[in-house]
Amino acid sequence: MYLFAFASLIAIYLFRSSGKLADSKDASIDKLKSEIVSLKDSVQQLNIKVLDVQHFSLENNDYAMENYAHLNVENPERYIADKLLETNETKGNNPLVPYEGMEGDFKINKIKVLNHKWILAEFTDGKHWGEMILYYELKDDLGVDFTLTSHLLYASTF
């Protein structure tokens, strides 16, 4: 009789605890499902932002890319950016940067080729930062001429 009562108590305990465990797991699953929906929304919003940012890009501008169709360049944007980075190889400040470096030499570190004529570039000497807009021309002989159009040096970096 005692064995039956003890077995019954154990069965009731296991039944109740498994029910609570199942409810806990269901709640966790529901929470994770709502989190997945939220993350999918965030990914969709980020994709929209990426598309907006990529709008001003040579590689996504078919009209601008038509200017380079006759050239044998696989990736004109990368080619132009590489040619601009080559200007960093000169000793001292980059010749396109209109400022003298204060903590070192000013060098270009970020480049955004906007279309077939304009580049947005960031430059720094390690402590001071600035930006400039460059006009460029990619010639048929694959030479690239750069002309400084506008520039700024951030005062908050002093």
C-alpha positions in Angstrom: 0.0 0.0 0.0 2.8 2.4 0.9 4.6 1.5 -2.3 1.5 2.3 -4.3 1.0 5.7 -2.5 4.7 6.6 -3.0 4.6 5.6 -6.7 1.4 7.7 -7.1 3.1 10.7 -5.5 6.1 10.3 -7.8 3.8 10.0 -10.9 1.9 13.1 -9.9 5.1 15.0 -9.3 6.5 13.9 -12.7 3.3 14.8 -14.5 3.2 18.3 -13.0 6.9 19.0 -13.5 6.7 17.8 -17.1 3.7 20.1 -17.7 5.6 23.1 -16.3 8.6 22.1 -18.4 6.5 21.9 -21.5 4.9 25.3 -20.8 8.4 26.8 -20.2 9.7 25.4 -23.5 6.6 26.7 -25.3 7.1 30.2 -23.8 10.8 30.1 -24.9 9.8 29.0 -28.4 7.2 31.8 -28.7 9.8 34.4 -27.4 12.3 33.2 -30.0 9.8 33.3 -32.8 8.9 36.9 -32.0 12.7 37.7 -31.8 13.2 36.1 -35.3 10.4 38.3 -36.7 12.0 41.4 -35.1 15.4 40.5 -36.5 14.0 39.8 -40.0 12.4 43.3 -39.9 15.8 44.8 -38.8 17.6 43.0 -41.7 15.0 44.3 -44.1 15.4 47.9 -42.9 19.2 47.5 -43.1 18.9 46.2 -46.7 16.9 49.3 -47.6 19.6 51.5 -46.1 22.3 49.7 -48.0 20.4 50.1 -51.2 20.1 53.8 -50.5 23.8 54.2 -49.7 24.7 52.2 -52.9 22.7 54.5 -55.0 25.6 56.9 -55.3 28.1 54.4 -56.5 29.9 54.0 -59.8 29.3 50.2 -59.9 25.5 50.7 -59.5 25.3 53.6 -62.0 24.8 52.1 -65.5 24.9 55.6 -67.1 28.3 56.3 -65.7 29.6 52.8 -66.4 28.8 53.3 -70.1 31.7 55.7 -70.2 34.1 52.9 -69.5 32.6 50.2 -71.7 35.3 50.7 -74.3 38.1 50.2 -71.8 39.4 46.8 -70.8 38.9 47.3 -67.1 37.1 44.6 -65.2 36.2 46.8 -62.2 36.6 50.5 -62.9 35.7 51.6 -59.4 38.4 49.5 -57.8 40.9 50.6 -60.5 40.2 54.3 -59.9 40.4 53.8 -56.1 43.7 52.0 -56.5 45.1 54.8 -58.6 44.1 57.3 -56.0 45.7 55.3 -53.2 48.9 55.2 -55.3 49.1 59.0 -54.6 49.7 58.0 -50.9 53.0 56.4 -51.9 54.8 59.7 -52.3 57.0 60.7 -49.4 55.4 63.3 -47.1 51.8 64.4 -47.4 49.6 63.2 -50.2 49.9 65.8 -53.0 46.1 66.0 -53.3 45.6 66.9 -49.6 45.8 70.7 -49.3 46.9 70.7 -45.7 50.2 70.0 -44.0 50.1 67.1 -41.5 50.5 68.0 -37.9 50.9 64.6 -36.2 52.4 62.9 -39.4 51.7 63.0 -43.1 48.2 63.4 -44.4 47.2 60.3 -46.4 43.9 59.2 -48.0 42.3 56.3 -46.1 38.7 56.0 -47.4 37.4 56.4 -50.9 33.9 56.5 -52.4 33.8 56.7 -56.2 30.4 58.4 -56.8 30.2 58.3 -60.5 32.3 58.7 -63.6 33.6 62.2 -62.6 33.5 62.6 -58.8 35.2 60.9 -55.8 34.6 61.5 -52.1 37.7 60.8 -50.0 38.7 60.9 -46.4 42.2 61.8 -45.2 44.0 61.7 -41.9 47.4 62.1 -40.3 46.4 59.7 -37.5 44.9 62.4 -35.2 43.3 65.0 -37.5 40.7 64.1 -40.1 39.3 65.7 -43.2 37.3 65.1 -46.4 37.6 66.2 -50.0 35.8 66.0 -53.2 37.9 65.2 -56.2 37.1 65.5 -59.9 38.8 62.7 -61.9 39.2 61.6 -65.5 40.0 58.1 -66.6 41.7 58.3 -69.9 41.8 55.8 -72.8 45.4 54.9 -71.9 44.1 54.0 -68.4 45.8 57.0 -66.8 43.8 58.9 -64.2 44.0 62.6 -63.5 42.7 63.9 -60.2 41.7 67.5 -59.5 40.8 68.7 -56.0 37.3 70.4 -56.1 36.6 71.0 -52.4 38.0 70.1 -49.0 37.6 70.5 -45.3 39.5 69.7 -42.1 37.4 68.9 -39.0 38.0 71.4 -36.3 36.9 68.9 -33.6 40.0 66.9 -34.2 42.3 69.6 -32.9 
